[in-house]
Amino acid sequence: MKCELIQYQLGAYTAGELPHESSLFIEQHLRTCPACQAWHKEVQEMALIWQQPGETNDFPDLTADIMDEIRQLPPLYTRQTSRLKPRDSRRSMIAHFGVAACLAFFLFQFNVFEHVSSGITQATQIFSDSVDHIFKEGKR
C-alpha cells in the first residue's frame, strides 16, 4: 500500500508540486525501495519528453487547422433554425403523438404493462423501504 501511494504522487513530486513534508517522506521512501526508484526514473524521463515536445514529437500541430475549420462553420443557432420550419415542426409533433398513441395501444392490447407493473411495484416498495430505513437510521 505504501508503494502505491508513493507511485501515485511521483508525478507531483517530480514537478515540485508537493508540500515539503510530503516530498521528504517520498525521498526517504525512494532511498530504500528499488521498485519506486525505477518508477521515479520513468516519471523523470516522461517529464523530459513533455518538456521538450519539439524534439520527440513527430506529429504535426493540427490545432490551428482545426480551429480554422470550426470558425468557418455557421453559428449553431443558424444551423438549427434553418432546418425546421414552424409548419414542419407541428406536423412532426402530431406524427410523434400518433406513433406514441399507437404504440401505447398495442402495449396495452398485449398486456405488456400488466407484467411490467408488478416488477415496478416491487422495485418501488424496495426503494421506499430503503429510504425509510435511511431516515430512521439518521434520526438516531
N, C-alpha and C positions, 0 to 999 in steps of 0.2 A: 504494500500500500504506500509506503514511504517513497519508493521509486516512482510510482505512478504520479504522485503529487509533484515531485521534483521535475519529472519529464514534462508534465503539463505546464509548468511555469518556466521552462527553459527558454522559450521564445521571448517572454517578457524580461527574463534575466539577461539574455544576450543583448536585448535592445536597451537595457539600462532603465527599465520602467518599473522595477520593483522597489519597495521600501528597503532601506539599508539593512534592517534586521532580517528580512526575508532573503536578501542577497547573501548575507553572512551564513545563514542556515544552508543555502544551496551550495555555497563554496565549500563549506565543511563537509557536506554530503559528497560532493564531487571528488574530494580528496580520497575518499575511501571506497567509492563504487565504480568499478570499471564499466558496467553497463551504462550508467548515467554519463560517464565520461565520453563514451562512444556516441551516445545520443547528443550530448552537448557539442561534440565535434561536427556532427551532421547539421545541427542547428546553425552553427557558426558558418559552415560552408553555404548553407541556404541563404543566410543573411548577406553573405558576399555576393551571391548571384543576384539577389534582389537589389542590392545597392548599385550594381553595375549592369543594368539591363541591356545596354547597347552592345556590350562585348559578347554576351552569351545568348542573346535573344535573336534568332534568325527570322522571326515573324515580323511582317511589316505592321506599322501602326495604322489601323483602319478607322480610328476614331473620327478623324476629320471627314473622311469619305462618308461614313455612316451618318454623321451629323448633317452633312450637306443633303443627303437623301431625305432625312427627316424634315429639314427645313423646306424642301420642295413639295412636301405633301400639303394638300389643302387643310385648312383648320378643321378640327374634329366636328364642330357644330355644323359646318357647311356640308360635310360628307353625310351626316346623319339626316339633315333636313331635306337634302336633295333626293334621297331615296324614297321617302314616304310622302305621299300627298294626303291631305286630310280625308279625302273621299276613300282612298285606298285603305287607310288605317281603320276606318269604320267598317268597311267590308271585311277586312281580315279579323276584326274583333268579333263580328257577327259569325263568321265562319268558325272561329275558335270556340265560341259558345255553343254552336251547333254540334261540333265534334265532341265537346265535353259532355253535352247532354246525351248524345248517342252512346258514348262510352259508359256514362253512368247508368243509362237504361239497361245496357247489356250486362253490366256487372250486377245490377240488382236482379235482372231476369235469371241469371245463372247462380244466384245465391252466393256470390263471391264474398260479399260483405258479411254474410251470416257466419262464415268460417273465420273471417278475419276479426270480427268483433269480439269473439271470445278471447283471442290472443291479446287484443288491445286492452280488454278489460283486465286480464291477469297482469299485464305489464303495468297498467295504471295503478292497480292495487299494490303491487310490489313497490313501485316508486313512492306511493303515498305512505306506505309503512316505513320506508327508508327515511323519508323526510320527517315523519312523526318521531322516529327514533332519534334522529339528529337533533331535533328541537328539544326532546325530553332530556337527552344527554347534555345539551348545552345549558339547561336550566339548573343543573345540579350545583 
